[in-house]
C-alpha cells in the first residue's frame, strides 16, 4: 500500500514541476512588455460600466465572458499590467493542469496507450509539459486576452467528456461538461468550433456503439448528449444573436485577409514561433508536416480517445477554412484551442510509433521539448523586449518631459488606448480620429476625442503627438506648429513596430499690435 | 450544427441583389479616348443595392448605421444634433492615370447650418499622398448664403508648399450629377443639374498625375447640428487602371454549398465506415 502512495506523490510532484515550469515560462517581461492594442482594448472594455461594456462587446467581434470575468478580477486585483496579464497566466496554468488530466484520461482510451496508471501519468506529464513550454500557448497566456480562458475551458470540457464516457454518463458530470461548453462558446467564437468538434465526435461514437450492438449504452449516451446539447444550444441563443450582429461588422470593415496559402502555412509557423507576422514561414511547413504525419499515425486503428483528439484538432480548422471561402475568419491565434490537440496528437504519435521501446520514445520526447525551447529562444530574441519599450517607454518619456499644461494627442486609435492606459490620470490624452477610421468605435467615447479646434488651442501651450509616422508635421491640424523634441521607440509587436513621439507648439508670437508690418 | 448555422450566419446578412446594374453608367465625357479607359467600376445603388465588396462606410462606428440601402438609392440620413464631420462611403480601390468619376445624388433634406463651413454632399478623390491632396466637388448649404453653393476644390503640396484652389458657384437643383475628369495633370469639373444628362463644365485646374487612392462620397455636416438626408444613386469610375480592384462587376459570393455537400458526404462515409467496422468487430470477424 505504501509503494503506490509514494508513486502517486512522485507523479504529483512531477505535475507540480510542470506547473512551476509553466509559470516560469510565463513570467519573463510580464510587466516590462508594453501592452498592445488588443490588450488595451480588453482593459478599456472591462472598465466600462456593465451596460456600456455589453454595448461595446456588441459592436466588437468577441464574446463577453472574458470581459465580464476580467471586470470582476480587476475589482479584486486592480488594473496593473501584472493584474491584467496575471488573469491570463492563471488560466494558462489551469490549461496545463487540465491537459494533464485530459491526457491521463485519454491514455486509457487511445491506441497509443494502455490501462497502466503509471503510463497515463507519464503521458499526461509530457502533454502538459508540451503545453507548458509551447511558445504559442505561452504567448496566449501572457496577453490580456481571452485565449487562455478558452484553452482552459476546452481542456476541461475534453477531460470531462472522456470521463463521462468512461463512467457511462453520470448526470452531474454531463452537466459539468455542458457548463464548460457554454463557457467555451461565450469565451470566443472559435469555442463554437471546438464544441462542434466534440459533438461530431459524440455522433461518431454513437454510431460506433450502435454498430457494436451496445444499444443500451448508446441510447443512454444519445439521451444525455441530446439533453446537454439542447441546453447548450438554448443558452447559446443570445450568443448566436450577438454573433449575427457582429458578422455584419466583420463583413463591413474587419481586417481579416482572405485565406491564402501564405496564411495557411503562416498559421503553422505561428504554432511554433508566434510573432503575429509569419516571420518563420519555413518552420510552418515543418510544423504542418509533423502535424499531418502525427494525425495520420493517430488515425490508423485509432480508438475513442484518438477520435476526440483528431476531431478537436482538425474540425475547427476545417470549419474555419470552409467559412473563410465566404467570409475570411482564419486568424492564426484563434486556433489556440485546436493547437492543444495538435500537440496531443504529436505526443500520441510518438507513443504509438515507439511502443516497443522506451528509449526512442525518450529521445523523441526530448527532441520535441528541445524544439520548443529553441522556439522560445527564437521568439524572445525576435521580440527583443529590452529594446522594444513601445508605448510604455513612450509615455514614460512624455510624462518626464512635458510641462504640466501640455496635452498628449494621437491620431491613431491603435496607439490611443495603450497610451491612455499608461498615462492614466497623470495627463490629458486625446484622440484626433482620422477620417476613415474603420475600427475602434466600440471603445471610443466622446471624452476620448479632441477636435481640430481644441488641438489648435492646445498647440499654443504645447502638444505631444504619438504616431506611427515619423513626423506628422504635414498634417493640416499642425500647420504652423514648430516641431520640437522627437523620440523613436521600438515596439515588439509586428502591428506596431515603430512609434514616434514629438512635441509640437505654435511659435511664441508677440501680440498682434506689436508685430511689425509686412 | 456549425455548418448549418454558419450557412445561415454568413449568407443571411449578405445582400444578394448587388449584381447587375439596372441603370447604365453615364456617357463618357469625350475628353479622353474611351479605349484608354480600360477599367470601369459602376454601381447602381437603387433597389437596395449596396456593394459590400468594394465600398466601405465612413466612419464605421455607430454613425455607420445612418447609411441604409433604399429602393431610391443609398440613403445617408444624418439627424439633427448628431454633429461630427459627416457620414459617407469610399472605395477600397484607387485610380491610376487618366480617369472619369461620375456620381448621381439627390438631397432630400438639408438644414441650413448655424455653425461650420457647410452642410451637403461631397464627391472627394484623394491622392496617395494623403488627406491634403485631393480634388472635390460639393453642394453645400452654408450659414451665410441663401442659395446652396456648388464648390469645386483641389489641394496639393508642391515643393513643400500647400496649394488650395476652392471655387464656388450656386446650385439650386436638389438632385444632380458631379463629374470629375482628369486628363494628364489637368482636372475638369462638370455638373449636370436635376435629371439632365447634359454636363456643364465648370472649371479646369492644374493638378498632379499621381494615383488616387480612394473615391469618397460623403454627406458632410462639418460639426453643425443640422439634419442632412441624401440619396447616392450611382457611382461610375472609368480609368486607365483601378489598383486594388479585381472585378468587372461585383458579384455577391454565394455560400459554397459544394463544401457543405462534401463535408456531409465525408461525415456520412466516415459514419458508415465506423458502423461497418463496429458491426464486423461485434460479429468477431477481426
Interface residues (C-beta under 8 A of the other chain):
Chain A: X59 X192 X193 X196 X199 X200 X203 X204 X207 X208 X209 X210 X211 X212 X213 X233 X240 X243 X244 X247 X248 X249 X251 X252 X253 X318 X319 X322 X323 X325 X326 X327 X433 X434 X435 X436 X437 X438 X439 X440 X441 X442 X444 X451 X474 X475 X476 X479
Chain B: X1 X2 X3 X5 X6 X9 X10 X11 X12 X13 X14 X52 X56 X57 X58 X59 X60 X61 X62 X63 X64 X85 X90 X130 X131 X132 X157 X162 X214 X216 X223 X253 X255 X256 X259 X260 X263 X267 X270 X271 X274 X275 X276 X277 X278 X279 X281 X282
